[in-house]
Amino acid sequence: MVLVQFDIPEQAILLSDFERYHYVFNYWYLPVDEEDELLQQESNFFTQKPLPNNHYHQRIVDSWKKIFDLGISYPFDDIPINKRRIQGTLWEIKKDWVTNHYFFTGKDTTIITKQFD
């Protein structure tokens, strides 16, 4: 296995809330307040995907944008904002961003260091 070390420009990283990303994967509506949460419980998107009503379908899709707002406080959340798991994704990895790489095998904690050429 290889562990690759990068120095990536901040503007190249798209950050999102790892836990909330499951709403996108599962076609769930992401509520932002108590009233919104009630609306979520009245809908049928758990069993019918996509919803036949385009208005409600679009509301679900639009709600997913909230996963990129890392400062939102959710009423149903017991995870404080400063304890959330944030994930970062990249569109590309440029060779000049790679600063080092390490070879290792299995559970061996020894890492063999080799400078990147």
C-alpha positions as CSV (number, residue, x, y, z in Angstrom):
1,M,0.0,0.0,0.0
2,V,1.0,3.6,-0.5
3,L,0.1,6.6,1.6
4,V,0.4,9.8,-0.4
5,Q,1.0,13.2,1.2
6,F,-0.3,16.3,-0.5
7,D,-0.1,20.0,-0.1
8,I,-3.4,21.1,-1.8
9,P,-4.6,24.7,-2.3
10,E,-7.6,25.4,-0.1
11,Q,-9.7,26.6,-2.9
12,A,-9.4,23.2,-4.7
13,I,-11.1,21.3,-1.8
14,L,-14.8,21.0,-1.6
15,L,-15.8,20.4,2.1
16,S,-19.1,18.8,3.1
17,D,-20.7,17.3,6.2
18,F,-20.0,13.6,6.2
19,E,-23.1,12.6,8.2
20,R,-25.4,14.8,6.1
21,Y,-24.0,13.3,2.8
22,H,-26.1,10.2,3.6
23,Y,-29.2,12.3,2.9
24,V,-28.1,12.7,-0.7
25,F,-27.2,9.0,-1.1
26,N,-30.6,7.9,0.3
27,Y,-32.8,10.5,-1.4
28,W,-33.8,11.9,2.0
29,Y,-35.0,15.4,2.7
30,L,-32.5,17.4,4.9
31,P,-34.6,19.6,7.3
32,V,-33.1,22.7,8.8
33,D,-35.6,23.4,11.6
34,E,-38.5,21.8,13.6
35,E,-41.2,22.9,11.1
36,D,-39.1,21.5,8.2
37,E,-38.7,18.2,10.2
38,L,-42.4,17.8,10.5
39,L,-42.8,18.2,6.7
40,Q,-40.2,15.5,6.3
41,Q,-42.2,13.1,8.4
42,E,-45.4,13.7,6.4
43,S,-43.7,12.9,3.0
44,N,-43.5,9.6,1.3
45,F,-39.9,9.8,0.0
46,F,-38.7,6.8,2.1
47,T,-40.8,4.4,0.0
48,Q,-41.3,6.2,-3.3
49,K,-38.2,7.5,-5.2
50,P,-38.3,9.8,-6.9
51,L,-41.5,11.5,-5.7
52,P,-44.0,11.9,-8.5
53,N,-44.8,15.5,-7.4
54,N,-42.0,17.5,-9.0
55,H,-42.4,20.3,-6.5
56,Y,-41.6,18.0,-3.5
57,H,-38.9,16.2,-5.5
58,Q,-37.2,19.5,-6.2
59,R,-37.4,20.5,-2.5
60,I,-35.6,17.3,-1.6
61,V,-32.9,17.9,-4.1
62,D,-32.5,21.6,-3.1
63,S,-32.2,20.6,0.6
64,W,-29.0,18.7,-0.2
65,K,-27.1,21.9,-0.7
66,K,-27.1,22.3,3.0
67,I,-24.4,19.7,3.4
68,F,-21.9,22.3,2.1
69,D,-22.9,24.9,4.8
70,L,-20.8,23.6,7.7
71,G,-22.2,26.2,10.1
72,I,-25.8,25.0,10.1
73,S,-27.2,23.8,13.4
74,Y,-29.8,21.1,13.0
75,P,-32.7,20.6,15.5
76,F,-32.4,16.8,15.4
77,D,-28.6,16.8,15.8
78,D,-26.8,15.7,18.9
79,I,-23.4,16.4,17.4
80,P,-22.0,19.8,18.2
81,I,-20.8,21.8,15.1
82,N,-17.1,21.6,16.3
83,K,-17.4,17.7,16.6
84,R,-18.8,17.0,13.1
85,R,-16.9,14.9,10.7
86,I,-16.0,17.0,7.6
87,Q,-15.0,15.4,4.4
88,G,-13.1,17.0,1.6
89,T,-13.2,16.0,-2.1
90,L,-11.1,17.1,-5.1
91,W,-11.9,17.3,-8.8
92,E,-8.3,16.5,-9.6
93,I,-5.0,15.8,-8.1
94,K,-2.0,17.6,-9.7
95,K,1.4,16.0,-9.6
96,D,2.9,19.2,-8.1
97,W,0.6,18.9,-5.1
98,V,2.2,15.6,-4.1
99,T,4.9,16.2,-1.5
100,N,5.7,12.6,-0.4
101,H,4.6,9.0,-0.4
102,Y,5.2,6.1,1.9
103,F,5.1,2.4,1.3
104,F,3.7,0.1,4.0
105,T,2.2,-3.4,4.2
106,G,-0.6,-4.8,6.4
107,K,-0.5,-4.0,10.1
108,D,3.2,-3.2,10.1
109,T,3.4,0.3,11.5
110,T,6.8,0.8,10.0
111,I,6.6,3.3,7.1
112,I,9.3,3.3,4.5
113,T,9.9,6.9,3.4
114,K,11.0,7.7,-0.1
115,Q,11.1,11.2,-1.6
116,F,8.8,11.7,-4.5
117,D,10.6,12.1,-7.8
